[in-house]
Amino acid sequence: MKILRLTLGALLFISGIVLTLLPGSILLVIGGLVMLSYDWPRARGWLKHSQRSMTLGARKLDKFLLQRKLR
């Protein structure tokens, strides 16, 4: 089961990186990191970093859209 999880996680992560120009590909990267983080502690750190950066990006986008709407 561990080999299957690592293989599937690696495939999702790599395919998400390759498809970075397409919308929704970040979900493949996150899914791959989630699967890899069960068995690989370094992937857990990458997952937390990507979650923090996605949260920060969403907050900046919300702030920008609210400022634009108030003008």
N, C-alpha and C positions, 0 to 999 in steps of 0.2 A: 504494500500500500504506500509506503514511504517513497519508493522509486517512482510509482505512478504520479504521486502528488508533486514530486520534484520535477519530473518530466513535463507534466501538464503546466505547472507554474512557470517553468523556464520557457516553454513554447508561447504561453500567453504574454509573458514579459517581452520576449524578443519580437513577437509579432506586433505588439503595441508600440515598441520602439521603431520598428520598420514603418509602421503606418501612422507616424506622428502627424502627417499632413491631413489625414482624414478626421472628420469629427467623430467623437466617440472612441477613438483609439486609446485615450488615456484610461478608459475603463478596463481595457485589456492589460495595461501596465499595472494598474492598481490590483486587478484580480490576480495577476501573476505574482505580484509582491505579497499579497495575502497568502497565497498557497505556499510560496517559498518561505514565508516568515515562520511557519510552523516548525521547520527543521533547520533554518539557517538564520542565526541571530542578526547577521549583518543586513539581511533583507528587511528585518523588522525596523531597523534604523532608517533605511531608505523609505520604507512605508510611512513612518512617522514624519519624516522630512517632506515627502510628497503631500501628505495630508495637510501639514502646516502651510505649505506653499499654496495649495489649492484653496484653503480657507482664506488666506491673506489675499489671494487674487479675487476671490468672490466678494470679499469685503470692499476692496478697492473698486471693483466694478459697480457694486451697489451704491457706493458713495458717489461715483462719477455720474451714474444714472439719476440719482436723486438730485444732485446739483444741477444737472441739465434740465430736469423737469421743473425746478423752481424758477428758472430764468424766464 
